[in-house]
């Protein structure tokens, strides 16, 4: 179950932050803050939502890694777009250049094609069940279940509103573990997440730590929109080297790219293709 939930947590990290006015961070009960952070995702990722904003675009940076995560990942900058019900686009630095993976309905494409095919063979990626309809990426929960996500966490000293400066902005700092019963059932008693939350319940940083690794993700920009233009889901006109497939390969493509991230110290340009 934890392995299924981790991509969703990662997705929350990708789509939670946005630029906002300089003001005080939230002081409410931390469970309420977590719930408000999750709320904007419902219209973008989950079928049952009726929110006006059905698309999002974001940029994040893997600020730090430790333990079993390769040090070459540090500093990697990733961009993503998502639109309900069946579109997702990710750009990330891999194998010396920017890789792009995109789902547009039932079709999936990735570039640069030859390097993508090499990466797939390196990870022994094989087709899985086609992506389900009604959600851009496969998630282990429904919109109704998402409402109860804050209850899965245990926040020590929930009555104390700890604050900290981050990149010139005052943030609420919330540290949370999984509820003891859940942690034991998924063998993740060592799991801990720390969130830096700015005014307007905007997530600026997420740190995920376990006994053998930690990762710190800085959310640089995010916009929620009613929709994105059709061109956002198509290769650039200059891109001739395209690997084309279907949604049965989407999960494998994203897994291979996310596990091959390279930061600037690896000699990879962080600029868009």
C-alpha positions in Angstrom: 0.0 0.0 0.0 2.8 2.4 0.9 4.4 1.9 -2.5 1.1 2.8 -4.2 0.7 5.9 -2.0 4.2 7.3 -2.5 3.5 8.3 -6.2 0.4 10.2 -4.9 2.5 11.9 -2.2 5.0 12.8 -4.9 2.2 14.1 -7.0 1.0 16.3 -4.1 4.5 17.6 -3.7 4.5 18.5 -7.5 1.1 20.3 -7.5 1.0 22.0 -4.1 2.9 25.3 -4.2 2.4 28.6 -5.9 3.7 32.2 -5.6 1.7 34.4 -3.2 1.6 37.7 -1.4 4.0 38.2 1.5 1.8 37.7 4.6 1.6 35.4 7.7 1.6 31.7 7.3 -1.5 29.6 8.4 -1.9 29.2 12.1 -4.9 26.7 12.1 -4.9 23.2 13.3 -2.2 21.4 11.2 -4.7 18.8 10.0 -6.9 21.6 8.6 -3.8 23.1 6.9 -3.0 19.7 5.3 -6.6 19.4 4.1 -6.5 22.9 2.5 -3.2 22.0 0.8 -4.9 18.9 -0.7 -8.1 20.6 -1.8 -6.9 22.2 -5.1 -5.8 18.8 -6.4 -9.3 17.4 -6.5 -10.3 19.2 -9.7 -7.1 18.3 -11.4 -6.5 14.7 -10.5 -9.7 13.1 -9.4 -12.9 12.3 -11.2 -15.6 13.2 -8.7 -14.5 16.9 -8.3 -16.5 19.8 -9.8 -13.9 22.4 -9.3 -13.4 25.2 -11.9 -9.7 24.6 -12.3 -9.0 21.4 -14.1 -5.4 21.9 -15.1 -2.1 22.8 -13.3 1.5 23.5 -14.3 4.4 23.4 -11.8 8.2 23.6 -11.5 10.0 22.0 -8.6 13.7 21.4 -7.6 15.1 18.4 -5.8 17.0 20.5 -3.3 18.7 17.7 -1.4 19.0 14.0 -1.2 20.7 11.5 1.1 21.1 7.9 1.8 20.4 5.4 -1.0 19.2 8.2 -3.4 22.0 9.0 -5.9 23.7 12.2 -5.1 23.6 13.1 -8.8 19.9 13.8 -8.4 20.5 16.9 -6.2 19.5 20.1 -7.9 17.5 18.4 -10.6 14.7 20.7 -11.9 11.4 19.2 -13.0 8.5 20.7 -14.8 5.0 19.1 -15.1 1.6 19.8 -16.4 -1.6 17.9 -15.7 -5.1 18.3 -17.0 -8.3 16.4 -16.1 -9.3 13.9 -17.3 -6.4 12.4 -19.4 -3.4 14.6 -19.9 0.0 14.7 -18.2 3.3 16.1 -19.3 6.7 15.9 -17.5 10.1 17.3 -18.4 13.2 16.3 -16.5 17.0 16.2 -16.9 18.1 12.6 -17.8 21.1 11.2 -19.6 22.7 14.5 -20.4 19.6 16.4 -21.7 15.9 17.2 -21.1 13.6 14.2 -21.4 9.8 14.7 -22.0 7.0 12.2 -21.3 3.5 13.1 -22.2 0.1 11.5 -22.1 -2.5 13.0 -24.4 -5.7 10.9 -24.1 -5.0 7.4 -25.1 -1.7 8.3 -26.7 1.7 8.6 -25.1 4.9 10.1 -26.5 8.4 10.7 -25.2 11.5 12.5 -26.4 14.3 12.2 -27.3 13.1 8.9 -28.8 16.4 6.9 -29.1 17.5 7.8 -25.6 14.0 7.0 -24.2 14.2 3.6 -25.8 17.6 3.0 -24.2 16.3 4.0 -20.8 13.3 1.7 -21.1 15.6 -1.2 -21.9 17.9 -0.3 -19.0 14.9 -0.5 -16.6 13.3 -3.6 -18.3 10.1 -1.7 -18.6 7.2 -3.7 -19.9 3.6 -2.7 -20.8 1.1 -2.8 -18.0 -2.7 -2.3 -18.0 -3.7 0.8 -19.9 -4.2 3.9 -17.8 -7.8 4.1 -16.4 -10.2 6.7 -17.8 -11.2 9.6 -15.7 -7.8 10.5 -14.1 -4.5 11.8 -15.7 -2.4 9.4 -13.7 -3.3 6.2 -11.8 -4.0 7.0 -8.1 -4.7 4.6 -5.3 -7.6 6.6 -3.9 -10.9 8.2 -4.9 -12.0 11.8 -4.4 -14.1 10.7 -1.4 -11.2 8.9 0.2 -8.9 11.9 -0.4 -11.1 13.9 2.0 -9.8 11.6 4.8 -6.1 11.8 3.9 -5.2 14.2 6.8 -6.5 11.6 9.2 -3.8 9.2 8.1 -1.1 11.4 9.7 0.0 12.0 13.3 1.3 15.5 14.0 3.4 15.7 17.2 2.7 18.9 19.2 -0.3 19.8 17.0 -1.1 22.7 19.3 2.2 24.5 18.5 2.5 26.6 15.4 6.2 26.5 14.5 7.4 29.1 12.0 10.6 29.4 9.9 12.0 31.7 7.2 12.5 30.0 3.8 13.8 31.9 0.9 12.7 35.2 2.4 9.2 34.0 3.3 7.8 33.1 6.7 6.4 29.5 6.6 4.6 27.3 9.0 6.5 24.1 9.6 4.5 20.9 10.1 6.2 17.5 10.8 4.0 14.4 10.5 4.3 10.7 10.7 1.8 8.0 9.6 -0.8 7.0 12.2 0.8 4.2 14.3 -1.6 1.5 13.1 -1.1 2.4 9.5 2.7 2.7 9.9 2.9 -0.7 11.4 0.6 -2.3 8.7 2.8 -0.9 5.9 6.1 -1.3 7.8 6.8 2.4 7.6 7.2 3.4 11.3 10.3 5.4 10.2 8.4 7.5 7.6 8.3 11.3 8.3 7.2 14.2 6.2 7.9 17.8 6.9 6.1 20.6 5.2 6.9 24.3 4.9 3.6 26.2 4.3 3.4 29.8 3.3 0.4 32.2 3.5 -2.6 30.9 1.6 -1.8 27.3 2.5 0.8 27.2 -0.3 3.4 24.4 0.1 6.9 25.7 -0.5 9.0 22.7 0.6 8.4 19.1 1.3 10.9 16.8 3.0 10.3 13.0 3.0 12.6 10.9 5.2 12.9 7.3 6.1 15.7 5.3 7.8 17.7 4.8 4.6 17.0 8.0 2.6 15.7 11.5 2.6 14.6 13.9 -0.2 13.9 17.7 0.0 11.7 19.1 -2.7 11.3 22.9 -3.3 8.2 24.0 -5.1 9.2 27.0 -7.2 6.0 27.8 -9.2 2.5 26.6 -9.7 -0.6 27.8 -11.5 -4.1 26.2 -11.4 -6.0 26.9 -14.6 -9.4 25.9 -16.1 -7.4 24.3 -19.0 -4.2 24.5 -21.0 -3.9 24.9 -24.8 -3.9 21.9 -27.0 -0.3 22.7 -28.0 0.8 22.0 -24.4 0.4 18.2 -25.1 2.1 18.0 -28.4 5.8 17.7 -29.3 7.7 20.8 -30.4 7.7 21.3 -34.1 11.5 20.8 -34.2 11.3 17.5 -32.4 11.7 14.7 -34.9 13.1 12.0 -32.6 9.8 10.9 -30.9 9.0 7.6 -29.2 5.3 6.9 -29.5 3.3 4.4 -27.6 0.1 4.1 -25.6 -0.9 4.4 -21.9 0.2 0.9 -21.1 3.8 2.3 -21.0 3.0 5.5 -19.1 3.8 4.2 -15.6 7.0 2.6 -16.8 8.2 5.7 -18.6 7.6 7.9 -15.6 9.2 5.5 -13.3 12.4 5.2 -15.4 12.7 9.0 -15.8 12.0 9.8 -12.2 14.7 7.3 -11.1 17.3 8.7 -13.5 17.1 12.4 -12.6 20.4 14.3 -12.9 21.2 17.7 -11.3 23.6 20.3 -12.5 26.6 18.6 -10.8 26.0 15.7 -13.3 26.7 18.1 -16.2 23.1 18.3 -17.3 21.5 21.5 -18.5 18.3 22.4 -16.5 16.9 24.4 -19.4 13.8 23.4 -21.3 14.3 21.6 -24.6 
